[in-house]
Amino acid sequence: MNVLNSKYSFLSVALIVFGMLLLIAENNFYQYVDSEGVLHESMFLPLGIISIALGGIFLCFIIIQRVWCSLAKA
């Protein structure tokens, strides 16, 4: 069970870091307003938010599972 948790822990942290990198890339490189006043954005913003949300959900499940297991042992 410990190996499974470490894989999910790594996945959740990797998703959160990947999402943060996507948001930084979106903020630094891919937003601009053209001469007509139209905002142009890339797909990095939604992908970054989805990655961070999935990583947070995985992390919450890991924390809930560890608390549940520790309460079951007590």
C-alpha positions as CSV (number, residue, x, y, z in Angstrom):
1,M,0.0,0.0,0.0
2,N,2.9,2.3,0.7
3,V,4.3,2.0,-2.9
4,L,0.8,2.9,-4.3
5,N,0.6,6.0,-2.1
6,S,4.1,7.2,-3.2
7,K,3.1,6.9,-6.8
8,Y,0.0,8.9,-6.2
9,S,1.9,11.4,-4.1
10,F,4.4,11.9,-6.9
11,L,1.6,12.2,-9.4
12,S,-0.2,14.8,-7.4
13,V,2.9,16.9,-6.8
14,A,3.9,16.6,-10.5
15,L,0.5,17.8,-11.6
16,I,0.6,20.8,-9.3
17,V,4.1,21.7,-10.5
18,F,3.1,21.2,-14.1
19,G,0.0,23.4,-13.7
20,M,2.1,26.1,-12.1
21,L,4.6,26.1,-14.9
22,L,1.7,26.3,-17.4
23,L,0.3,29.3,-15.6
24,I,3.7,31.0,-15.5
25,A,4.1,30.4,-19.2
26,E,0.7,31.8,-19.9
27,N,1.3,34.9,-17.9
28,N,4.8,35.6,-19.4
29,F,4.4,34.7,-23.0
30,Y,1.0,34.1,-24.4
31,Q,-1.3,37.0,-23.5
32,Y,-1.7,40.1,-25.6
33,V,-4.3,42.6,-26.6
34,D,-4.3,43.4,-30.4
35,S,-4.9,46.8,-32.0
36,E,-8.6,46.3,-31.9
37,G,-8.7,45.6,-28.2
38,V,-9.3,41.8,-28.4
39,L,-7.5,39.7,-25.8
40,H,-5.7,36.7,-27.2
41,E,-4.9,33.8,-24.9
42,S,-3.6,30.3,-25.4
43,M,-4.8,27.0,-23.9
44,F,-2.2,27.2,-21.1
45,L,-4.5,28.9,-18.7
46,P,-7.2,26.2,-18.7
47,L,-4.7,23.4,-18.8
48,G,-2.8,24.9,-15.9
49,I,-6.0,25.2,-13.8
50,I,-7.1,21.7,-14.6
51,S,-3.7,20.3,-13.7
52,I,-3.6,22.1,-10.4
53,A,-7.1,21.0,-9.6
54,L,-6.4,17.4,-10.4
55,G,-3.2,17.4,-8.3
56,G,-5.1,19.0,-5.4
57,I,-7.9,16.3,-5.7
58,F,-5.3,13.5,-5.7
59,L,-3.6,15.1,-2.7
60,C,-6.8,15.4,-0.8
61,F,-7.6,11.7,-1.5
62,I,-4.2,10.7,-0.3
63,I,-4.6,12.7,3.0
64,I,-8.1,11.3,3.6
65,Q,-6.8,7.7,2.9
66,R,-3.9,8.1,5.3
67,V,-6.1,9.6,8.1
68,W,-8.7,6.8,7.5
69,C,-6.1,4.1,7.8
70,S,-4.5,5.6,10.9
71,L,-7.9,5.8,12.6
72,A,-8.7,2.2,11.6
73,K,-5.5,1.0,13.2
74,A,-6.2,2.9,16.5
